[in-house]
């Protein structure tokens, strides 16, 4: 059974920093990309940042220059360093693992990030 275990998150004041980590376990052999999504109350889940198995990264415009994603494909782990946090970054952050077709996509349980003004 595949599991994504997230750690990090919490409460921070605006302008502060937090880091998130995610480790995947189980039989996974065909990773296309891993990344972080977030969902704020009343809003749709959105991509924050992702890194492909080849090392390419992709960021939401709203976090470019503030967030940095890193990944270790062999260890099946990713991390997200979040700097200069803003209240609008408040959301539940979900780890995502996307496999190459036809293998499935997996999600973590989510971790809360709250940025106070």
Residue pairs with C-beta under 8 A, 6 or more apart in sequence:
1 26
2 24
2 25
2 26
2 27
2 28
2 97
2 106
3 24
3 25
3 26
4 22
4 23
4 24
4 95
4 96
4 97
4 106
4 107
4 108
4 109
5 22
5 23
5 24
5 25
5 108
6 20
6 21
6 22
6 93
6 94
6 95
6 108
6 109
6 110
6 111
7 20
7 21
7 22
7 111
8 18
8 19
8 20
8 21
8 80
8 111
9 18
9 20
9 93
9 111
9 112
9 113
10 18
10 112
10 113
10 114
11 114
11 115
11 116
12 18
12 85
12 113
12 114
12 115
12 116
13 115
13 116
14 85
14 86
14 87
14 115
14 116
14 117
15 84
15 85
16 85
16 115
17 81
17 82
17 83
17 84
17 85
18 82
18 85
18 113
19 79
19 80
19 81
19 82
20 36
20 79
20 80
20 82
20 93
20 95
20 111
20 113
21 77
21 78
21 79
21 80
22 34
22 36
22 77
22 78
22 79
22 95
22 108
23 75
23 76
23 77
24 34
24 76
24 77
24 95
24 97
24 106
25 76
28 76
28 97
28 99
28 106
30 99
30 100
30 103
31 53
31 73
31 76
31 97
31 98
31 99
31 100
32 52
32 53
32 98
32 99
32 100
33 50
33 51
33 52
33 53
33 97
33 98
34 50
34 51
34 71
34 76
34 78
34 95
34 96
34 97
34 98
35 47
35 48
35 49
35 50
35 51
35 58
35 69
35 78
35 95
35 96
35 98
36 47
36 48
36 49
36 50
36 69
36 78
36 80
36 93
36 94
36 95
36 96
37 45
37 46
37 47
37 48
37 93
37 94
37 96
38 45
38 46
38 48
38 89
38 91
38 92
38 93
38 94
38 113
39 45
39 46
39 91
39 92
39 94
39 110
40 88
40 90
40 91
40 92
43 91
45 94
46 60
47 58
47 60
48 59
48 60
48 63
48 67
48 80
48 93
49 57
49 58
49 59
49 60
49 63
49 67
49 68
49 69
49 80
50 57
50 58
50 69
50 96
51 57
51 58
51 69
51 70
51 71
51 78
53 73
55 71
57 69
59 67
59 69
62 88
63 82
63 89
66 82
66 83
66 84
66 85
67 80
67 81
67 82
67 83
68 80
68 81
68 83
69 78
69 79
69 80
69 81
70 78
70 79
70 81
71 77
71 78
71 79
72 78
76 97
78 95
80 93
82 89
82 113
85 113
85 115
86 115
87 115
87 116
87 117
88 115
89 113
89 115
90 113
90 114
90 115
91 113
92 110
92 111
92 112
92 113
93 110
93 111
93 112
93 113
94 107
94 108
94 109
94 110
95 107
95 108
96 105
96 106
96 107
96 108
97 105
97 106
97 107
98 105
99 105
99 106
